[in-house]
Amino acid sequence: MTDPFETLAEHVAERVLDLIVHALDVNALLRKVDVNALLDRVDVTALLDRADVNALLDRVDVDALLSRVDVNDLMRRVDMDTLVEQTDLGAVIARSSGGAASEALDAARSQAVGLDQFIDRWMQRALRRKHPAPSAPPALRIGRVG
Amino acid sequence: MTTGTHVARSVTSQGHYAGSVSRFLAYAIDITVSSAVFALALAAISYVAKVVTGHDVSWNKGNAVVAAVFVAWEFLYFGYSWAASGKTFGMAVLGIRVVMADGTTIEPRRGALRALVFPLSFLLCGLGFLGILVQRERRALHDLIAGTAVIYAWDARAARLRFLARAAEPTVSRPVRGPGQQRPEGGDVKRDHQD
């Protein structure tokens, strides 16, 4: 059997604590806290030592994560010129896919495209078209960039 | 204009309607290759006939049978190529492809029909080909009849990458440096090899 005075004391203490918590301005209190000083005191290395990174990674659903990433959009954002210029990627590509034949083929195709565009520009002028002609079939126009 | 500029422009042309130069060059390659194969086949048949019969066999250009076989061979060459993959050897070289008018993969029967009506563009004094220049979707007469179109289908992005790689190759082997870092001793790898 508990002491009635003890029970009363517990109730009083709880009530007093409630009143104090309600009276406290938590936002003002947090503003006074020096978070940087607090973080300085935290030993991040020790914290990381205690964390099981492998277990953490096991819980990550990489497939779900990757399915949310638009890789094509990501690739379009890559500045290939800079990438090739700044890294050894260019040398790797040149060694793996380079060849006189592929170089000649690239040159011939791109020159032909250039001539196609040149002739097309002149034909558009000669025909005095007010509205530009569609550049690609409908199925290939959807979602195109450039 | 440099090849690099052309390649860069070609990247944005992928999937677009192919122009007259690319299509004409592809056709020129095809007619050369198919005629050469036909001539080789005739020569092979002549040789075998000579070995078997002991008589010389010569093929007259005006021979109706030879002409008919040649026409059949051309139809087979173009028809099968378009029906099977949407491109002939010449088109593969130039990186162009036949698709349905809406841009989807060509149906085999449309490929065969395109080969059948292809001569019509010639028979009308070549006027059928004028569509490649003046028609909004660059479709020739045989394209309009067969419900097809020709597009650029080569991987210009990869070509652009190869071009950049070739252009950057002499200097790319230097390591990436931070703003304050000095160039390491010895320069690039090429110079190292020469030394």
Interface residues (C-beta under 8 A of the other chain):
Chain A: M80 D81 V84 E85 Q86 T87 D88 L89 G90 A91 V92 I93 A94 S97 G98 S102 E103 L105 D106 A107 A108 R109 S110 Q111 A112 V113 G114 L115 D116 Q117 I119 D120 M123 L127 A133 P134 S135 A136 P137 P138 A139 L140 R141 R144 G146
Chain B: M1 T3 H6 V7 R9 S10 V11 T12 S13 G15 H16 Y17 A18 G19 S20 V21 S22 L25 V93 L94 G95 V99 M100 A101 D102 G103 T104 L133 V134 R136 E137 A149 I151 Y152 W154 A156 A158 A159 R160 L161 R162 F163 L164 A165 R166 A167 A168 E169 V172 S173 V176
